[in-house]
Amino acid sequence: MMVMTGMMARVAVACRRGSSARRALSSLVHIKVDKRDNRVALVTLNRPKQLNALCDALISELNGELRALDVDPAVKAIVLTGSERAFAAGADIKEMSSRDSYVEVSTGRMLAHWDEITRIRKPIIAAVNGFALGGGCELAMMCDIIIAGDSAEFGQPEIRLGTIPGCGGTQRLIRAIGKSKAMEMILTGDRMSADDAERAGLVSRVVPAEQVVDTAIEIAAKIASYSSPVVCLAKQAVNAAYEVNLHSGIEYEKSLFYSTWSTKDRRSAMKAFIDKTPPKFEDA
């Protein structure tokens, strides 16, 4: 129990502490960050002329800002979005094709830093309008929840470029929608509509395009109203289901469940429930 208490303390620190190295938002080129009063941060991909094609510079900015938000006590949940035309239409093919050989891409570990979003502890909601193709679809799948506009399209069209998904598409898509559907999308390069994506389980819900960001922020704000350390633990437990068998996952869940007994938020929320009063979470 002492081990789990220590784990709980580390999670709480990671979710609450501020960052002394926070970069100035004015220095950002490829993304925008807007921290709201409801403790939600809205991060917007900002390469409109390229339909938010993902390049190394954009990913580096995104990684840096997400790391900063992850330790910012003023932020408890994050919404990631693009434009009305495109969440992200894929990777920047001009930049990618400038690498000439297997040796160059393998020794240089191309795309190795593109999945850093999966190591962010706080919940991230993707608000997807328009194209989410290739790397854009992979980026959306790295988020914890996907809210799609009714005109959104998802796909892994890398086969049309003589290559395959390289940032988790073959692994995450099958876990979201099953082998047969994932295999068809990856081998044909065909796209999936927002409605089909919802039916297949790729997205949480579909809303009118003009409501996507507001809906995602509303969900994020609800999550942000709860205990941040406990939200982090819940996310951790759910994500573990992708990596371990059922027995190991249940044991891991139980250990995290027990660790919430070390929190003030658990004690006060249960007391509030018994007393029939609203809970007050202090992230402690």
Phi, psi and omega per residue, in radians:
M1 nan -0.567 3.088
M2 -1.129 -0.628 3.106
V3 -1.113 -0.790 -3.118
M4 -1.186 -0.594 3.084
T5 -1.107 -0.700 3.085
G6 -1.104 -0.705 3.094
M7 -1.079 -0.760 -3.128
M8 -1.067 -0.687 -3.135
A9 -1.139 -0.696 3.139
R10 -1.149 -0.707 3.101
V11 -1.096 -0.754 -3.126
A12 -1.077 -0.745 3.131
V13 -1.105 -0.762 -3.106
A14 -1.126 -0.570 -3.100
C15 -1.482 -0.250 -2.996
R16 -2.011 -0.523 -2.963
R17 -1.255 2.724 3.110
G18 -1.546 2.996 3.126
S19 -2.050 2.102 3.134
S20 -1.324 -0.251 -3.087
A21 -1.797 0.406 -3.091
R22 -1.038 2.120 -3.140
R23 -1.281 2.673 3.111
A24 -1.196 2.271 -3.107
L25 -1.083 -0.461 -3.117
S26 -1.155 -0.290 -3.121
S27 -1.454 -0.128 -3.093
L28 -1.325 2.440 -3.111
V29 -1.976 -0.764 -2.973
H30 -1.797 -0.106 3.072
I31 -2.439 2.842 3.030
K32 -2.171 2.540 3.128
V33 -2.230 2.241 -3.142
D34 -2.267 1.925 3.116
K35 -1.564 2.131 -3.059
R36 -1.615 2.834 3.132
D37 -1.172 -0.364 -3.119
N38 -1.509 0.290 3.089
R39 1.202 0.483 3.046
V40 -1.986 2.403 3.046
A41 -1.871 2.277 3.081
L42 -1.788 2.046 3.129
V43 -1.910 2.162 -3.060
T44 -2.057 2.181 3.024
L45 -1.189 2.391 -2.937
N46 -2.369 1.098 2.949
R47 -2.214 1.149 -2.969
P48 -1.057 -0.652 -3.117
K49 -1.159 -0.493 3.125
Q50 -1.737 0.270 -3.097
L51 0.926 0.666 3.109
N52 1.033 0.571 3.042
A53 -0.978 2.371 -3.035
L54 -1.472 2.112 3.082
C55 -2.075 2.954 -3.110
D56 -1.049 -0.677 -3.116
A57 -1.130 -0.728 3.107
L58 -1.108 -0.815 -3.115
I59 -1.094 -0.671 3.119
S60 -1.112 -0.764 3.076
E61 -1.080 -0.793 -3.117
L62 -1.070 -0.808 3.127
N63 -1.033 -0.788 -3.117
G64 -1.104 -0.758 -3.127
E65 -1.222 -0.675 3.114
L66 -1.148 -0.680 3.079
R67 -1.062 -0.742 -3.140
A68 -1.146 -0.763 3.125
L69 -1.140 -0.539 -3.109
D70 -1.132 -0.439 -3.139
V71 -1.975 0.218 -3.138
D72 -1.570 2.010 -3.097
P73 -1.163 -0.244 3.128
A74 -1.444 -0.120 -3.087
V75 -2.161 2.284 -3.140
K76 -2.113 -0.206 3.086
A77 -2.697 2.705 -3.018
I78 -2.255 2.408 3.008
V79 -1.984 2.262 3.118
L80 -1.972 2.203 -3.108
T81 -2.477 3.058 3.081
G82 -2.191 -2.278 3.102
S83 -1.917 3.126 3.108
E84 -1.182 -0.544 -3.133
R85 -1.411 -0.572 -3.054
A86 -2.731 2.220 2.892
F87 -1.127 -1.006 2.959
A88 -2.883 2.127 -3.028
A89 -1.411 0.082 3.105
G90 2.344 -2.954 3.056
A91 -1.393 2.793 3.080
D92 -1.313 1.767 -3.018
I93 -1.182 -0.582 3.088
K94 -1.072 -0.783 3.116
E95 -1.154 -0.752 -3.093
M96 -1.145 -0.708 -3.087
S97 -1.293 -0.136 3.094
S98 -1.280 -0.256 3.028
R99 -1.468 2.222 -2.902
D100 -1.672 -0.402 -2.955
S101 -2.461 2.838 3.052
Y102 -1.020 -0.758 -3.129
V103 -1.033 -0.733 -3.103
E104 -1.144 -0.789 -3.079
V105 -1.328 -0.552 -3.106
S106 -1.393 -0.776 3.128
T107 -1.255 -0.517 3.088
G108 -1.442 -0.063 3.128
R109 0.891 0.897 -3.135
M110 -0.955 2.347 -3.140
L111 1.275 0.043 -3.056
A112 -1.070 -0.513 -3.106
H113 -1.653 0.066 -3.061
W114 -1.339 -0.235 -3.107
D115 -1.831 0.343 -3.128
E116 -1.102 -0.414 3.109
I117 -0.989 -0.504 -3.119
T118 -1.260 -0.194 3.130
R119 -1.740 0.086 3.069
I120 -1.365 2.285 -3.066
R121 -1.363 -0.612 -3.100
K122 -1.300 2.643 -3.116
P123 -1.160 2.435 3.127
I124 -2.164 2.198 3.130
I125 -1.901 2.198 3.055
A126 -1.530 2.183 3.061
A127 -1.855 1.806 -2.916
V128 -1.879 2.091 2.935
N129 -2.085 2.645 3.056
G130 1.147 -2.467 -3.031
F131 -1.371 2.303 2.912
A132 -2.273 1.446 -2.981
L133 -2.071 2.574 3.090
G134 0.984 -2.133 3.108
G135 -1.040 -0.485 3.100
G136 -1.181 -0.707 3.076
C137 -1.167 -0.724 3.115
E138 -1.096 -0.718 3.115
L139 -1.099 -0.761 3.113
A140 -1.069 -0.708 -3.130
M141 -1.210 -0.364 3.068
M142 -1.305 -0.301 3.097
C143 -1.336 2.926 -3.051
D144 -1.482 -0.554 3.131
I145 -2.435 2.460 3.061
I146 -2.053 2.126 2.990
I147 -1.869 2.195 -3.037
A148 -1.986 2.452 2.955
G149 -1.310 2.743 -3.041
D150 -1.171 -0.217 3.095
S151 -1.808 0.109 -3.104
A152 -1.177 2.589 3.068
E153 -2.328 2.343 -3.115
F154 -2.024 2.549 3.117
G155 -3.059 2.801 3.042
Q156 -2.175 1.437 -3.022
P157 -1.563 0.338 -3.062
E158 -1.025 -0.497 -3.126
I159 -1.023 -0.518 3.138
R160 -1.269 -0.261 3.128
L161 -1.829 0.192 3.114
G162 1.321 0.434 3.119
T163 -2.527 -2.965 -3.135
I164 -2.254 2.913 3.054
P165 -0.987 2.463 -3.076
G166 -2.206 0.137 -3.120
C167 -2.314 0.683 3.045
G168 1.782 -0.017 -3.069
G169 -1.041 -0.721 -3.119
T170 -1.275 -0.335 -3.080
Q171 -1.713 -0.780 -3.094
R172 -1.363 -0.627 -3.092
L173 -1.110 -0.731 -3.135
I174 -1.134 -0.587 3.119
R175 -1.249 -0.471 -3.123
A176 -1.474 -0.721 -2.991
I177 -2.173 0.008 3.128
G178 1.632 2.819 -3.022
K179 -1.114 -0.837 -3.005
S180 -1.105 -0.859 3.133
K181 -1.136 -0.751 3.134
A182 -1.093 -0.750 -3.126
M183 -1.108 -0.736 3.119
E184 -1.070 -0.813 -3.131
M185 -1.084 -0.738 -3.054
I186 -1.314 -0.642 -3.104
L187 -1.425 -0.435 3.139
T188 -1.754 -0.415 -3.038
G189 1.347 0.151 -3.126
D190 -1.230 2.688 -3.132
R191 -1.674 2.785 3.096
M192 -2.059 2.270 3.124
S193 -1.238 2.891 3.129
A194 -1.055 -0.762 -3.125
D195 -1.114 -0.745 3.103
D196 -1.139 -0.632 3.130
A197 -1.134 -0.647 3.098
E198 -1.183 -0.767 3.137
R199 -1.102 -0.609 -3.107
A200 -1.395 -0.251 -3.141
G201 1.655 0.144 3.130
L202 -1.293 -0.624 -3.141
V203 -2.074 2.730 -3.116
S204 -1.322 -0.761 3.117
R205 -2.781 2.806 3.086
V206 -2.036 2.322 3.137
V207 -2.331 2.880 3.054
P208 -0.959 2.515 -3.019
A209 -0.925 -0.694 -3.074
E210 -1.275 -0.148 -3.129
Q211 -1.846 0.007 -3.008
V212 -1.053 -0.929 -3.069
V213 -1.144 -0.779 3.140
D214 -1.070 -0.700 3.128
T215 -1.137 -0.766 3.126
A216 -1.102 -0.710 3.118
I217 -1.152 -0.677 3.111
E218 -1.072 -0.765 3.110
I219 -1.149 -0.758 3.139
A220 -1.079 -0.696 3.137
A221 -1.134 -0.653 3.098
K222 -1.119 -0.773 3.101
I223 -1.080 -0.708 -3.110
A224 -1.169 -0.282 -3.139
S225 -1.371 -0.177 -3.118
Y226 -1.690 -3.115 -3.134
S227 -1.212 2.065 -3.082
S228 -1.075 -0.774 3.095
P229 -1.048 -0.655 -3.122
V230 -1.285 -0.655 3.042
V231 -1.030 -0.750 3.108
C232 -1.056 -0.714 3.125
L233 -1.158 -0.711 3.129
A234 -1.085 -0.770 3.093
K235 -1.066 -0.753 3.141
Q236 -1.049 -0.747 -3.108
A237 -1.174 -0.768 3.138
V238 -1.109 -0.782 -3.125
N239 -1.119 -0.503 3.128
A240 -1.104 -0.447 -3.129
A241 -1.077 -0.431 3.099
Y242 -1.271 -0.386 -2.926
E243 -1.857 -0.392 -2.982
V244 -2.223 2.912 3.077
N245 -1.319 2.993 -3.024
L246 -1.055 -0.804 -3.105
H247 -1.070 -0.822 -3.133
S248 -1.125 -0.665 3.132
G249 -1.126 -0.718 3.131
I250 -1.155 -0.711 3.098
E251 -1.119 -0.701 3.129
Y252 -1.148 -0.774 3.086
E253 -0.987 -0.778 -3.110
K254 -1.092 -0.687 -3.139
S255 -1.136 -0.679 3.091
L256 -1.226 -0.678 3.075
F257 -1.010 -0.831 3.123
Y258 -1.053 -0.639 -3.064
S259 -1.153 -0.390 3.106
T260 -1.179 -0.277 3.085
W261 -1.221 -0.142 3.087
S262 -1.599 0.019 -3.049
T263 -1.770 2.551 3.035
K264 -1.205 -0.599 -3.121
D265 -1.094 -0.700 3.119
R266 -1.125 -0.778 -3.121
R267 -1.104 -0.809 -3.079
S268 -1.237 -0.623 -3.135
A269 -1.205 -0.695 3.101
M270 -1.175 -0.674 3.098
K271 -1.135 -0.721 3.119
A272 -1.090 -0.672 3.108
F273 -1.094 -0.784 3.136
I274 -1.137 -0.692 -3.111
D275 -1.428 -0.075 -3.118
K276 1.040 0.792 3.076
T277 -2.191 2.735 3.129
P278 -1.158 2.425 3.106
P279 -1.283 2.652 3.065
K280 -2.177 1.895 -3.086
F281 -1.577 2.351 -3.115
E282 -1.995 0.102 -3.092
D283 1.008 0.759 -3.097
A284 -2.417 nan nan
